[in-house]
Amino acid sequence: MHLEMLMVVVNCQTGLIDQYGGPSLEVEQLSELPLEPVLSKEEAENLFLSHLDVNLAWTIDYDSKDVDYILTYEACNKKTKTAISGIHAITGEVISYRE
């Protein structure tokens, strides 16, 4: 699962939906979505930390007048080595950025 954006614009006067934008949900499906997370903040943090690893990477130092590189640490998922973008609050799934 990857991050997606959902937008629902409701008319303040009529209460009707004026605009809807979303790549994988229909408006009718919104009422079926759970509203409360199943993970506590502490559980999500522990899950995040259990999947967290770091890689060394060379990064360009844009503040330098010359083209200099700095060795930096980049946080990533232990399994996929891609950046972790979040924890799904309902399923507990670790969400990583696409390569």
Secondary structure as UniProt FT lines:
FT   STRAND          7..10
FT   TURN            12..14
FT   STRAND          17..21
FT   HELIX           27..32
FT   HELIX           41..51
FT   STRAND          52..61
FT   TURN            62..63
FT   STRAND          68..77
FT   TURN            78..80
FT   STRAND          84..87
FT   TURN            89..91
FT   STRAND          94..96
//
